[in-house]
Amino acid sequence: MGAPVQAVVRQSAEARGISEAQVKAEFSAGIPGGRMRTDDECARAALFLASDYSSAINGAQLDANGGEVMY
């Protein structure tokens, strides 16, 4: 979890008077993969796209977010 997401978690916890762990659990419950993805996991997706393994991919969007719908 990167600094921007950590800041949202911290601010939400402080505003609601609950623990950061509770906020993370709430966020994770809405993700089909069941957990928030790490910076390393997102970076691996970017590395894949920069590698020869992605040579057949063209014009596609890759969401490295565990299935969370983001608008």
ZIGI-V467966 format. One record per residue. N is the residue number from 1. PHI is phi in whole degrees, 0 to 359 (* if undefined). NEAR is the number of other ideal C-beta (glycine too) atoms within 10 Angstrom. D_CENTER is the distance of its C-alpha to the mean C-alpha in Angstrom with 2 decimals. Layout:
BEGIN
n-><N N>
phi-><PHI PHI>
near-><NEAR NEAR>
d_center-><D_CENTER D_CENTER>
END
This chain:
BEGIN
n-><1 2 3 4 5 6 7 8 9 10 11 12 13 14 15 16 17 18 19 20 21 22 23 24 25 26 27 28 29 30 31 32 33 34 35 36 37 38 39 40 41 42 43 44 45 46 47 48 49 50 51 52 53 54 55 56 57 58 59 60 61 62 63 64 65 66 67 68 69 70 71>
phi-><* 281 302 297 292 300 296 296 299 298 297 295 297 295 294 261 69 235 281 298 298 294 296 299 296 296 299 296 297 269 255 308 287 84 201 284 278 273 302 298 295 294 295 296 296 295 296 302 295 275 264 292 297 259 298 271 267 211 72 252 254 245 263 262 221 73 98 290 277 239 249>
near-><15 11 8 8 14 13 10 13 20 12 12 16 16 11 9 11 6 13 11 14 10 13 19 18 13 13 17 14 9 11 15 9 12 10 14 19 19 11 11 7 14 15 11 13 15 11 11 14 13 9 9 6 10 14 7 6 10 6 4 8 4 11 11 13 16 15 11 14 9 5 2>
d_center-><6.78 8.53 11.59 10.80 8.28 10.90 13.55 12.49 12.44 15.76 17.32 16.64 18.09 21.02 21.78 21.89 23.54 21.26 19.49 16.00 15.73 16.73 14.18 11.32 13.29 13.62 10.01 9.51 12.75 11.58 9.07 11.53 10.19 10.92 8.35 5.06 4.25 6.52 7.74 10.32 8.63 7.37 10.89 12.56 11.63 13.20 16.03 16.69 17.20 19.45 21.42 24.40 22.55 21.09 24.55 24.92 21.87 22.94 21.63 18.58 15.06 12.30 8.92 6.62 4.16 6.72 8.96 7.80 10.42 9.93 13.36>
END
